[in-house]
Amino acid sequence: MNSSDDEQTESLRAETRLVVSGRDTKAQRGFVNPPVVRGSTVLYPTADDLHAHRGEFQYGRLGTPTTRALQNALMALEGPECAGVGLVPSGLSAISTALLSVLKAGDHILVSDSAYRPTRNFCNGVLARYGVETTYFDPSIGAGIAKQFRSNTRAVMVEAPGSQSFEMPDIPAIAAVAHAHDALVIDDNTWATPLYRRALEQGVDISMQAATKYIGGHSDIMFGTISANARAWPAIAETIRLLGVCAGPDDVFLALRGLRTLAVRLAHHKQAAIEMARWLAARPEVARVLHPALPSDPGHAIWKRDFTGSSGLFSIVLKPAPKEAVDALLDTVKLFGMGYSWGGYESLIIPFDCTEYRTATNWAPGGPTLRLHIGLESLDDLKADLDRGFAAFNAVAR
Ligand SMILES: *Cc1c(COP(=O)(O)O)cnc(C)c1O
């Protein structure tokens, strides 16, 4: 960290670091927030400086005071294991950039079966075309992943909990095996954020965020971040530079603004989602709630060991019912919007079916499945909204 305000932040708690880190009051001329620096060209004062590429900033794509502020704030949040943070235009580009930084033709990668579906699409589409082979593994595999390693396995991609289905992999156990085979561990930590899971302290080498979700927090940006330890950071930095990916200045600013309130928003999402999950678990229409913070969840012990909190996203399995009944529920609820993405201040609901994109596990939940994001609305209003939805569901189902 190079800004004067950041020197004392390591001893502070995460909530405080979220507020004060990445702030350079002197350079910001006293303003609390950094300016939105728009720029391509950076002028060098002398020919000597130009020849030596001397100066804090060289070219807009390579960094600005605004990107530096966000990077410093994210590094402070990740903790001392973090050697650098790359900023990219979307969560998916964080995944693709991370994968391209560690893999080359002839390599093999192990990917969790419940990884975000576009992660699979990138592996099956782009990586396959460039001669990298992917094997999907059951997220409950733990140290048993050793059997899946080949002499050319270079990386393992994990996600906890799994997208949509919320299985909880044992990342420290998987990481120990990966490192014994000299492979790197890449982790999608979007659900918990570095606030609720310090991935780089649990054996992960590269931890990425779809900052589109909780870091942005307001459904108004597309953004991705890649945090890496000292072993992985040089390759991440080089790949970002070679690919030429960079994020727009307004989105960088909004990501930093979102980060400042992450702790209070997540605390509300966590509490509201747990209460809603319990309320749903008690409903006659619901067969199962998939939420690792509930003691009944198969992933609960791992969640308790590795996480310090949970977020607002979970899924439910309904008792068997026709599609028309589920559609009636979806068409009746008003506060729960139907739409992709999550992590904003608003509640969302979406039906899903993983059958097509699970190949190492068998997805057979036994009823229709819905993914819910619990936003910042009054929980009473949200329950009333779902009550009306279930009434419409029952009117069709019976
Ligand atoms: C949304 C999401 C992504 C992709 O982020 P975008 O910003 O939409 O590209 C990656 N991983 C997970 C777990 C996500 O939910």
The ligand as a Gaussian input file, in Angstrom:
#p B3LYP/6-31G(d) Opt

LIG

0 1
 C      -22.877000     -13.497000     -11.132000
 C      -21.785000     -14.441000     -10.834000
 C      -20.617000     -14.436000     -11.599000
 C      -20.449000     -13.571000     -12.814000
 O      -20.479000     -12.211000     -12.565000
 P      -20.858000     -11.154000     -13.721000
 O      -20.433000      -9.870000     -13.164000
 O      -22.337000     -11.306000     -13.963000
 O      -20.074000     -11.541000     -14.947000
 C      -19.605000     -15.283000     -11.224000
 N      -19.724000     -16.121000     -10.178000
 C      -20.843000     -16.167000      -9.435000
 C      -20.923000     -17.105000      -8.294000
 C      -21.904000     -15.337000      -9.744000
 O      -23.035000     -15.427000      -9.023000

